[in-house]
Amino acid sequence: MVALETEEWGRALTNFASRLGRLRATVVVSGHWEAPRPVRVTASAAPETIHDFSGFPRELYRIRYAAPGDPGLAAHVRELLGTAGFDADLDPDRGLDHGAWVPLRFLFPTASVSVVEVAQPVPRTPEDGLRMGAALSRLRDEGVLLLGSGGIVHNLHRLDFADDPNRVADWARAFDSWIAARLDLMDTAAIASYRRVAPHAELAVPSPDHFDPVFVVLGSARPGERVTSVYEGFRYGTVSMRSFAVG
């Protein structure tokens, strides 16, 4: 629903993007695309807008995010993943799911920046995500933004539809705060072990699809780089909108 809103999270993303300078493209890893190996990479020159949800207002289904694709970049991504031991295939038919186009609408409202999306392989581990990020880190030197789209806390079964930003579930805040503290320290090893050591991990991350894009972003970090906060806050009591940048 945030795609239809003008609120703090969207404005924070727009402000962040305004400081990035000129970009060649964006490579997105979304919580809404998981696929069996080999790793799939979108290779359409004009990816469609996928409305991969149901039961929402008609206005959402009218949204079209008409950013161009980049088949050449897609081939480059496949090559980079291959050097890290990930077999990858180009997918000329797959479009952009809402995990990609919702944040992109705020980052690049004119849809002028090319987009390539990379699937999360199934099965995978946090270490797989870190290795993928390290392989794709080179893109940062080529004018490409590497975007992980998901959620630090994403439990749709425990939503509070009052959507009061001051009414956040204690367990959700505890997990989000734990991750924030580890991000400040760039303690990637601890974050990779979150299932075992973080408070309320099973509630905060009932399935890994939305959380795991964080590992691709963290894996792309260079020695000595820190995290910069872009936004922090909750929606519906159990959905963390925390957003951050590396580098």
Secondary structure, 3 states (H helix, E strand, C coil): CHHHCCCHHHHHHHHHHHCCCCCCEEEEEEEEEEEECCEEEECCCCCCECCCCCCCCHHHHHCCCCCCCCHHHHHHHHHHHHHCCCCEEEECCCCECHHHHHHHHHHCCCCCCEEEEEEEEECCCHHHHHHHHHHHHHHHHHCEEEEEECCCCECHHHCCCCCCCCCCCHHHHHHHHHHHHHHHHCCHHHHHCHHHHCCCHHHHCCCCCCCCHHHHHHHCCCCCCCEEEEECCEECCCEECCEEEEC
